[in-house]
Amino acid sequence: MRVEVRMDYHDNMPAGATGKIFVTLDGELVNLPSGRRSLNSIRCFLEAQSLEKQRVLSALLVDGHTANLALPLMDEAGFCRVEAESIALDELPLLLLTTAQQQVDRARESVETAVTLVLINSHSAARELWWNLARQLKEPVLTLSLMPGNVCQLCGNVSFERLRKWQLEQIAAIVREVDGACDFMDSLKISDALENRVLPWLQKLDEQIRLWLAAVSSGYQLGIKYSAV
């Protein structure tokens, strides 16, 4: 399913200059209700439209830039084009894997930034920064735990329940290790733990998700369907 939102043009002016919004859903024109002008309001409307058709919004581009659906959308001044995609409920594994990948990407970006930030802030601020980051680590693992069991046939026959147990144990070990580094009055130890312990784990998880995503995508191309339960 494809959704396209863009502004009308007037006298060759940018769409954002006219204030008129043009929307299509799956290539079909859709009229936005009055007052739907923010990205979040447009997203909410399109999600409702998709759900009515037993589909789920899976991707959103704003002026050609991919929006992270795992986060609230930030309005961009004068945006003029939004493109969205949705998937059928029997394709939910693709959405779950895509969401998990976005969650890993967001966590990795946060950790990469924190590697430097902890060095230029006070020790107490560095610890608070890490504790805020720690809660993000479990998000992709919990998302993966929602995967249907039969998808495991394409993912090395490792159940996602077993994967969740192992990954959560890994997260607990990582949190204990970084917490241990926080006990020292040395922000460099925290930075080193983030760079040498957290980032490699996120990188490995990202690689696994990409392999699963490729396998599941290939399965759909071959006509293999997966139950959402």
Secondary structure, 3 states (H helix, E strand, C coil): CEEEEEECCECCECHHHHCCEEEEECCEEECCCCCCCCHHHHHHHHHHHHHHCCEEEEEEEECCEECCCCCCCCCCCCCCEEEEEEEEHHHHHHHHHHHHHHHHHHHHHHHHHHHHHHHHCCHHHHHHHHHHHHCCCCHHHHHHCCCCHHHHHHCCCCCHHHHHHHHHHHHHHHHHHHHHHHCCCCHHHHHHHHHHHHHHHHHHHHHHHHHHHHHHHHHHHCCCCCCCC
